[in-house]
Amino acid sequence: MPITLTPYTSDELCQGHTWVITNEDLLAQVVAKVLMGKQLHVEKILKGLSESRVNFRDNVVNDAINKLTLEDNEDPYHRDGLIFQIFSWVAAHKSKSDTSVLRAPHLVKAQKGFDGLQININDGNVSDIIIFEDKATENPRKTIREKVWPEFNEFYLGERESELQQEVTTMLSMRPDIVNDIEEAIETIFWEQARKFRVATTASQSHMSAEGRARLFKGYDTTISNHTVDYRNAECVHIPELRDWMQHFSEQVIEHLNSYRGNPDV
């Protein structure tokens, strides 16, 4: 795996993992292939299965490169957010169970709505649904307090159930074999106890200790209250000089993309 996860629990505030990027080159290859829509191929890599032959067309390579290429004076935030959502998807793959369904990362830099969704299945029934928010930011505490908690509160109060129902319907319609009754499974999203939450963020070095995580995710237990700690999931990674690192990483991904050009069997 290109990202190593270390689990933690912060008393009754939250639980989750700290991340360390342990194989940057492999992560760049994974991001390149996801950006070309080859997430099924990537899932095999992440599961340690033998890789099948994959065809890469030049127009798909070009489109992926365009997603990573900034226009003159363009802020990098949307590009970096897109990359970080793929990191989050990779990390979620490692921690999910075999009976979980994970939504593929979207490939639009400025996509609105929640950033990811995981449906957990137990004996053919939906046990819970985890709503993701992923933030690649240089101001993690402010971003979480001012953007993530309000987003989560809306879902917690049921204000955006139509969006959630649409996503759950699409995901389960593609995997009808894993649930006993798809209509009943879709209705699960209306149960307050079925909705769980997961924030993933870049963090300062000072946030990577137990005390730092408690400061970073302060207020989670009041935003998502009256539930056990497993309803409040929180992931974090420290990337020094975030914007410069993301630019360098984007260039690595583009190198891999260019290596696929004209090579149909990578």
C-alpha positions, 0 to 999 in steps of 0.5 A: 500500500502506498499509504500506511495507516495507524489507528487511534481513538481520541477518548469519546471525541473521534476515532480514525487513522493517521496516515504516512505516505510510504511509497510516493511513486506507487501513489503517483501511479495509483492517482494516474490510473484513477484519473483515467477512470481505471479505478477497478484496475487500481482496486486490484492493486490495492487488494494485492491481486494480480494486475490485468492488462489495461489499455490506455488511450491517448485522449484519456491520458491527455484528459488526465494531464489536463486535470493536473495542469494549472492555467496561468494564475490559477489557484491550486486548491481545486487540483490539490483537493482532487488529488487528496480525495483520491488519497482518501479513497485509497486510505478508505480501501485499506480500512474498509471491510470486504462487504463495504461498497465505496464510491469511486472518486469523482474526477471533476476538480470543483465538484460540489457535494460530499466527497465520498461515501461508504456503505457497510453491509452486514448479512445482506442488510445496510448497517451504516453509511459513512459520509466523507469530507476531504480537505487539503488545506493549509488551515485545517482547524479553521477549515474543519470548524467553518466548513466541515462541521456545518456540512456534517450538521446538515446531513446529521439533521437530514437536510440533504437526504435527497442527495444521499438517497441518489448516491446510495441508489446509484451505488447499490443499483450497481451491486444488487447482489450484496443486499437482500432487498435494495429498496429496503436498503435505500430506506436505511438512509432515513434512519439517523442511527445509520449515518456516520461521518468521516473527515480526512484532512491535511494537518500541521505537525503539531496536530499529529500528536494525541493532544494535537488531534484533540485540538484539531477535531474539537467540536466533533462530539457536539456536531455529531452528538448522542452517538458512540465514537464510531460515528465520528471518524477522523483521518489526518496526514502531515504534508510539509509545504503542502502546495509545493509538495502537491505541485511536485507530486502532480508532475510525478503523476504526469510523468507516469501518464506520459509513460502510458502514451502509446503503450496499451499494456501497462 
